[in-house]
């Protein structure tokens, strides 16, 4: 009987030892392996997980780990521009928009960086600070390279701000620019269609909704909107 009682305990100790070994291998070395490339890799892992609707919690964990590593590195190199940028990206992806703006502004007080500026502008958008966001996006467009990979997203957000404040002609221009630069964003085409519909450009709205559906055929808002403008325009 005593022998039989020992086996579950031994098995429990075995699994505890395995778990502690896993921690030693996977968690504890992270501090020793701190590097910009490792922190950036964690960030992109988070972005990939973020795209999968069922893996949001995992993506947030990746951003938290990337941020923690970035902050450790910044404690040694507080003026490193790549680390500063990565910190703003992680704060933003963690939905810490106020922190994003505060930290980004502290960086921008000492130097101009289009990456930090664009991230701050997006954070201001989510904080509903429309005029401040437009100003930040304007500064971004002025200093960012023409081929910067966030330029299309910046135009999209500008379109959303103008839509929000009911300047639909301006929203039309911004959304049209965004989709001309990045043609595979079904939601952007849908938003452009809504602006076209508001402006009474029903045929162009229909075409925009069609394009949205060609990229995501089961997107219900675009399906409904296409039928709506079809009835309005007798297409």
N, C-alpha and C positions, 0 to 999 in steps of 0.2 A: 504493500500500500504506500509506504513512504517513498519507494522508488517511483511509483506512478505519479505521486504528487510533485516530484521534482521536475519531471519532464516539461510541464507547461511553464514553470519558472525559468528553466534553462532556455526554452524557446523564446520566452519574453526577453531575457537578457541578450540572446543572439540578435533579435530584431533591433533592440536598443543600440547594440554595438554597430550594427549595419547602418542605422540611421545617423549615429554620431560620425561614422566614417564618411557618409555621404555629405554631411555638413562640412567636415574637414576638407573634402575634395572640392566641393562646388561653391560653398559660401565663404569660408574663411580666406581662401586665396584672393578674393576679389580686391581687397585692399592692397595686396602685394602686386596685383596686376594692373593697377590703375594706369590708364593712358588715355589720351584723347581718342585714339582709334577704337579702343574698347568701349568708351563711353558713347561714341558716335554709333558704333555697331549696336549697342543696346537701344539707342534711340530709334534706329531704323527697324530693329526687331519690333519695337512698340508700334511703329507706323504700319508695319505689315499686319500685325495682330489687330490693329485698330480697324483695318479694312474688312475683317471678318466680324460680322455682327454679333456672333456668339462668343467672342474672345475679348470683350472690352476690359474685363477685370485683369486679364493677363497683360494687355497692352499698358494699362495704368501701372502695373507692377514694373514693367520694363522701363517706363519713363521715370518712375521713382528711383530705380536703381541707377539709371543713367544720370539723373540729377544729383544723386548722392555722390557718385564718382566724380562728376564734373565739379561739384563744390569742394571736394577734397583736393582736386587738382588746382582749382582757383585759389585755394588757401596758400599755395606755393607760387602760383603765377597769376596774381589778381588782374593783370592787364593783358592777359592773353586773349586776342580778339576772337579766335575760334572757340575757346572755352566760354567766353562771354556770350557768344551767339548761341552755342549749344544750351547754355543755361536758360536763355529766353525761350528757346524751342520747347524744352522740357516743361518749363513752367506753364507755357501756353497749352501744351497737350494735356497737362494735368488740370486744366480749366482754372488755373490760378491767375485769372486775368489781371486783377489789381496788382499782384506781385510781379507779373510780367511787365506791366507798365512802369511800375516803380523802379524795377531793376534796369529795364531798357533805358529809361530816362537818365539813370545814373551813369550808364555807359555813354549815352549820347551827349551828356554834359562835357565829356572829355574828348570825344572824337565822333565823327560821323561814320556810321556803318549801315549800308543799305539793308543788310540782313536783319539786324536788330530793329531798324526803323520799320521794316515791313511787318515784322512780328508784333511790334508794339501797336501798329495801326490796326491789325486784325483784333488784337485784344481790346482796343478801344471800341471797335465795332461791337463786340460782344457785350461790352459794358454800356452800350447804347449812347456813347458819346460821339454823336454823328459828326459834328463840326471838327472836333479834335481828330477824329479818324480820317476825315477827308484831308485835313491839313497834313497829317502824317503820311498819307498815301501820296499826296502831291510832292512832298519832299522826297519820298522814295523814288517816284518816277523821275525826278530831277537828277538824282545821283546814282541810281542803279544802272548797271550795264544793260544794253538793249536785249541781250540774250539771257538775262537773269531768269532762272526757272520759276520764280515766284511772280513774275510780271503778269501773267495771265490771271492768276488767282487774285492779284491786287485789283485788276480791272473788274473781276467778278464782284469782289466786296464793295468796290465803289458803286457798281450797279445796284447792289442790295441797299446801300445807304440812300442813294437817290430814289429808289423804289419806296423805301421807308418814309422818306420825307415828301413823297409825291411829286418829285421832279422827273416825270416819266420820260421826257425827251432825253435828258441826261442819262437816265438809267438805260435807255435804248442804246445809246452810243457806247456806254461802258460794257453792257452785256454783249453787244455785237462785236466789240473789240476782243473780249474774253474768248468767245467761241471761235473767232477767226484765228486766234493764237493756239487754242487747244480744242480741237473739234470733237473729241470723244467724251465730253462731259454731259451726260444726258440731262442732269438737273439744271445745268446752265442754260441749255436749249429750252427747257421748260419755262424757266424764268424769263428768258427773252420772249417766248411766246406770249406770256401773260402781259408783258409790257406792250407788245404789238397789239394785243387784243384791246387793252385799255385805250390805246391811241387810235383804235378803229381800223387798224391795218389787218383785217381779218385773214386775207389770203396769206400774208407773211406770217401771221400767227399760226395759221394752219400748217404751213411749211415747217415752222420751228417745232411745233408739237410733233409733227411727223418725224423730224430728225431725232427728237428726244426718244420717240418710240422705236426708231430703228436701232438705237443704242441700248434700250431697255424696254422690250416689247410689253411687259406686264406692269409698267409704271402707271398705276391707276389715275393719278391726277392728270397726267398728259392725255390718257385715253378719254377722260371726261371732258377735258378742255378742248380737245380736237373736235369732239362731237358738238360741243357748244358753239365754237366758231364756225363750224360747218353749217349749222342751222342759221347762224346770223348772216352768213355771206352767200348762202345758196350754192355752195360748192358741190 
